[in-house]
Amino acid sequence: MKVNTIKKTARILLGANLIFAGISHLSFARKAFRAQVPEFVPLKKDDTVVYSGFAEIALGSALLFAPKKYESIVGKVAGLFFTAVFPGNVAQYTHHRNSFGLNTDGKRLGRLFFQPLLVYWALKSTA
């Protein structure tokens, strides 16, 4: 398989997953996402979940539909987004909050190592 085909497939999968995650922020998983909002965020937890859901839908759509010349920029923005929400994953771990089946410290700790992979995925699939 060609490298460009792999990158395009990875970009499309990431975009689709972001759209799905964004929709879940706004609907069926809204309560679960509140567990990941750190205490230092100056907004209401529910507002933070809603705004991040809109951001994920926008980023996912951009990954799917941005013209080729903007893919790299969109990938960098997605990587920055994944970096920006990382403190939420840390807060879930440090405050022992159960959500999304992450009901042990070991599972929550393991989740922390997945976030850098999302950053890498965003950058490599759009480079």
Backbone bond lengths (Angstrom), bond angles and torsions (degrees), N, CA, C in turn:
res aa  C-N    CA-C-N  psi(-1)  N-CA   C-N-CA  omega(-1)  CA-C   N-CA-C  phi
1 M - - - 1.440 - - 1.530 108.87 -
2 K 1.311 116.56 138.77 1.454 121.50 -179.43 1.524 111.17 -69.34
3 V 1.332 115.01 149.23 1.461 121.13 179.39 1.530 110.27 -59.02
4 N 1.333 117.38 -41.82 1.468 120.10 -179.74 1.524 111.66 -62.86
5 T 1.313 117.28 -36.41 1.467 120.92 178.69 1.524 110.17 -67.74
6 I 1.324 116.68 -40.88 1.470 120.90 178.46 1.524 109.84 -63.96
7 K 1.338 116.57 -45.23 1.466 120.36 179.84 1.524 111.26 -62.98
8 K 1.318 116.20 -42.93 1.463 119.71 -179.71 1.526 110.53 -64.16
9 T 1.318 116.60 -43.38 1.464 120.88 178.69 1.523 110.29 -62.24
10 A 1.326 117.13 -44.17 1.463 121.40 179.14 1.525 110.91 -63.13
11 R 1.325 117.19 -40.80 1.464 121.93 178.87 1.529 110.51 -64.43
12 I 1.318 116.84 -43.79 1.466 121.04 179.76 1.533 110.66 -64.96
13 L 1.329 116.83 -43.08 1.470 120.15 178.06 1.526 111.67 -62.55
14 L 1.320 116.51 -42.19 1.458 120.10 178.97 1.528 110.06 -65.19
15 G 1.322 116.98 -44.44 1.458 120.35 178.99 1.515 112.20 -60.89
16 A 1.320 116.56 -45.16 1.471 120.88 179.53 1.527 110.86 -63.95
17 N 1.329 116.66 -40.76 1.465 119.91 178.52 1.527 111.81 -65.90
18 L 1.318 117.07 -37.25 1.462 119.88 177.09 1.529 111.04 -65.27
19 I 1.312 116.97 -42.15 1.467 120.04 178.10 1.531 110.00 -62.23
20 F 1.319 116.38 -45.45 1.469 120.12 178.03 1.528 110.90 -60.30
21 A 1.334 116.94 -45.57 1.467 120.81 179.57 1.526 110.21 -62.27
22 G 1.323 116.55 -41.57 1.461 119.83 178.80 1.512 112.25 -61.90
23 I 1.324 116.22 -43.49 1.465 120.32 177.47 1.530 109.97 -63.24
24 S 1.319 116.78 -38.87 1.463 119.14 179.67 1.531 111.42 -67.36
25 H 1.347 117.32 -30.93 1.468 120.84 174.55 1.531 110.76 -60.72
26 L 1.310 115.40 -34.93 1.461 120.67 -174.77 1.524 113.29 -90.03
27 S 1.321 116.80 -7.09 1.462 118.45 -173.43 1.533 111.93 -137.28
28 F 1.311 116.59 -107.55 1.467 121.98 -166.50 1.525 115.69 -68.18
29 A 1.332 119.79 -22.07 1.472 120.91 -177.72 1.527 112.25 -111.35
30 R 1.304 116.32 15.31 1.464 120.81 -175.39 1.530 112.44 -56.93
31 K 1.315 116.43 -46.07 1.468 120.19 -179.76 1.531 111.08 -63.53
32 A 1.303 116.74 -41.99 1.462 120.59 -179.07 1.530 111.35 -62.82
33 F 1.327 116.98 -38.06 1.463 119.80 -179.84 1.527 112.26 -68.32
34 R 1.316 117.47 -25.66 1.477 119.77 178.29 1.530 111.04 -60.00
35 A 1.320 117.24 -28.87 1.470 121.23 -179.34 1.523 111.83 -65.37
36 Q 1.309 116.70 -17.84 1.460 120.02 -177.30 1.523 113.47 -97.50
37 V 1.323 117.78 -3.44 1.465 120.09 -178.73 1.531 108.72 -81.50
38 P 1.338 116.71 119.55 1.470 119.90 -179.52 1.534 111.01 -66.96
39 E 1.315 115.01 154.15 1.467 120.84 -179.24 1.528 112.47 -63.53
40 F 1.324 118.06 -28.10 1.466 119.77 -175.69 1.533 113.75 -76.35
41 V 1.310 118.33 -9.77 1.463 120.64 178.58 1.528 107.94 -67.94
42 P 1.334 117.54 125.02 1.464 120.10 -172.64 1.533 115.30 -77.95
43 L 1.305 118.29 5.00 1.462 122.26 179.30 1.519 109.86 -104.13
44 K 1.328 115.47 164.24 1.463 119.17 172.40 1.517 107.93 -62.69
45 K 1.316 116.37 145.34 1.468 120.60 -177.87 1.525 111.47 -56.48
46 D 1.322 116.79 -44.07 1.460 119.49 -178.34 1.532 111.16 -64.47
47 D 1.333 117.01 -39.41 1.467 120.00 177.67 1.532 110.75 -62.64
48 T 1.331 115.43 -41.92 1.466 119.81 178.67 1.523 111.07 -60.68
49 V 1.324 116.81 -41.79 1.468 121.47 179.08 1.527 110.08 -64.15
50 V 1.317 117.02 -43.63 1.465 120.85 -179.92 1.532 110.50 -64.22
51 Y 1.324 116.91 -48.79 1.473 119.72 -179.32 1.526 112.05 -61.58
52 S 1.330 116.17 -41.01 1.469 118.23 179.09 1.530 110.29 -68.66
53 G 1.325 117.45 -30.77 1.463 120.39 174.68 1.523 111.67 -63.29
54 F 1.331 116.01 -45.09 1.473 119.78 176.71 1.531 110.71 -61.10
55 A 1.332 115.52 -41.42 1.472 119.74 179.54 1.530 110.63 -62.97
56 E 1.312 117.29 -41.35 1.470 120.27 -179.98 1.529 111.45 -66.13
57 I 1.323 116.70 -40.35 1.463 119.39 177.58 1.526 110.07 -63.75
58 A 1.324 116.88 -42.49 1.463 120.79 179.25 1.526 111.01 -64.59
59 L 1.331 117.04 -45.23 1.468 120.21 179.40 1.520 111.71 -64.84
60 G 1.309 116.37 -43.17 1.467 119.73 178.44 1.513 111.35 -61.82
61 S 1.325 116.53 -42.44 1.468 120.74 178.04 1.527 110.81 -63.86
62 A 1.321 115.89 -41.21 1.469 119.49 178.54 1.526 110.80 -63.85
63 L 1.325 117.22 -40.38 1.469 119.42 177.71 1.526 111.22 -62.30
64 L 1.320 116.71 -34.94 1.462 120.13 -179.08 1.522 113.19 -79.75
65 F 1.323 116.94 -36.97 1.466 119.21 -167.19 1.520 116.28 -118.23
66 A 1.313 118.97 -4.91 1.470 119.83 -179.99 1.524 110.12 -65.12
67 P 1.320 116.59 141.86 1.470 119.05 174.88 1.530 110.52 -59.30
68 K 1.295 115.69 152.76 1.467 123.15 -176.55 1.534 112.29 -48.99
69 K 1.324 116.95 -40.69 1.466 119.40 -175.79 1.530 112.90 -67.52
70 Y 1.351 118.16 -15.76 1.457 121.49 179.52 1.528 113.52 -104.68
71 E 1.316 117.69 -2.38 1.466 120.61 -176.71 1.525 112.59 -57.35
72 S 1.312 116.85 -42.96 1.459 120.40 -178.27 1.529 110.94 -62.91
73 I 1.313 116.69 -41.91 1.468 120.78 178.99 1.531 109.85 -64.84
74 V 1.313 116.76 -44.69 1.465 121.00 179.32 1.526 110.01 -61.66
75 G 1.321 117.61 -40.56 1.462 121.13 178.13 1.515 111.75 -62.29
76 K 1.330 116.66 -40.30 1.465 120.25 177.92 1.523 111.41 -66.70
77 V 1.326 116.68 -39.67 1.465 120.12 177.41 1.530 109.96 -64.72
78 A 1.330 117.19 -41.77 1.468 120.48 177.41 1.529 110.31 -62.70
79 G 1.323 117.52 -42.27 1.462 121.00 176.95 1.520 111.95 -61.21
80 L 1.331 116.26 -40.41 1.468 120.43 176.59 1.533 111.07 -65.59
81 F 1.319 116.01 -38.72 1.471 119.67 177.63 1.527 110.38 -61.64
82 F 1.334 116.64 -47.53 1.465 119.85 179.51 1.533 111.35 -61.33
83 T 1.321 115.99 -34.11 1.461 120.35 176.50 1.526 110.44 -69.74
84 A 1.332 116.43 -40.71 1.466 121.08 -177.72 1.526 112.80 -66.57
85 V 1.316 117.79 -32.14 1.469 119.55 -178.83 1.536 112.23 -88.46
86 F 1.317 117.04 -5.44 1.469 120.20 179.79 1.533 113.25 -56.07
87 P 1.337 119.35 -39.39 1.472 118.17 177.51 1.535 113.30 -56.94
88 G 1.313 117.14 -26.57 1.460 119.70 175.35 1.513 111.72 -65.41
89 N 1.310 116.36 -38.73 1.464 120.53 177.33 1.528 110.55 -68.65
90 V 1.322 115.17 -37.96 1.470 119.58 177.18 1.525 109.84 -64.70
91 A 1.338 116.50 -43.18 1.470 120.49 179.59 1.524 110.79 -62.13
92 Q 1.312 117.04 -39.91 1.464 120.03 178.24 1.530 109.84 -60.68
93 Y 1.324 116.27 -40.96 1.463 121.01 179.72 1.531 111.60 -69.66
94 T 1.329 116.46 -51.03 1.465 119.83 -173.77 1.525 113.45 -70.57
95 H 1.339 116.38 -25.73 1.466 120.15 179.32 1.533 112.16 -99.97
96 H 1.329 116.46 5.96 1.472 122.60 175.42 1.528 112.24 55.78
97 R 1.323 116.40 44.63 1.464 121.14 -178.51 1.524 110.35 -91.05
98 N 1.308 115.69 125.84 1.458 121.59 178.10 1.522 110.01 -82.80
99 S 1.312 115.90 132.23 1.455 121.60 178.45 1.520 108.10 -171.59
100 F 1.323 116.11 143.15 1.464 122.26 177.50 1.524 112.87 57.20
101 G 1.301 117.24 34.83 1.457 120.87 179.78 1.518 113.54 76.56
102 L 1.308 117.36 2.61 1.463 121.16 177.09 1.526 106.98 -88.68
103 N 1.312 115.19 79.65 1.457 120.98 -172.18 1.530 113.70 -110.96
104 T 1.321 115.91 14.82 1.464 120.76 173.10 1.517 107.73 -137.42
105 D 1.327 115.39 157.35 1.464 118.28 177.50 1.522 111.57 -61.73
106 G 1.316 116.88 -35.40 1.466 120.38 179.09 1.516 112.16 -62.53
107 K 1.326 117.14 -43.16 1.463 121.10 178.31 1.525 110.89 -67.41
108 R 1.334 116.09 -41.57 1.470 119.26 179.36 1.525 110.46 -66.21
109 L 1.320 117.21 -37.66 1.467 120.83 177.26 1.524 110.09 -65.67
110 G 1.313 117.07 -43.61 1.464 120.49 178.00 1.511 112.38 -58.60
111 R 1.330 116.64 -35.84 1.463 121.64 178.73 1.524 111.14 -61.82
112 L 1.322 117.19 -32.79 1.463 120.58 -179.45 1.529 111.86 -61.26
113 F 1.317 116.78 -31.84 1.461 120.59 -178.57 1.530 112.29 -79.24
114 F 1.318 117.16 -12.95 1.459 120.74 179.06 1.529 111.75 -79.12
115 Q 1.332 117.23 -30.44 1.465 120.59 -176.23 1.533 113.02 -60.59
116 P 1.325 120.01 -44.56 1.470 118.71 176.70 1.538 112.30 -60.29
117 L 1.325 117.21 -30.12 1.465 119.85 176.80 1.525 111.27 -66.12
118 L 1.339 116.60 -35.62 1.464 119.56 176.64 1.530 110.84 -65.80
119 V 1.317 116.60 -40.23 1.471 120.50 176.90 1.527 109.33 -60.97
120 Y 1.311 116.29 -48.20 1.466 121.60 178.67 1.533 111.06 -59.00
121 W 1.324 116.47 -45.34 1.469 122.70 179.34 1.528 110.26 -57.82
122 A 1.337 116.12 -47.24 1.471 120.40 -179.55 1.524 110.88 -61.61
123 L 1.308 116.98 -43.72 1.466 120.39 -177.11 1.528 112.81 -72.09
124 K 1.323 117.20 -44.95 1.470 120.60 -176.36 1.519 112.63 -72.23
125 S 1.325 117.84 -31.99 1.460 119.14 -177.71 1.526 113.05 -79.58
126 T 1.315 115.69 -6.25 1.472 120.02 -178.89 1.520 113.32 -123.71
127 A 1.311 117.12 3.45 1.476 120.78 -178.06 1.508 111.62 -76.50
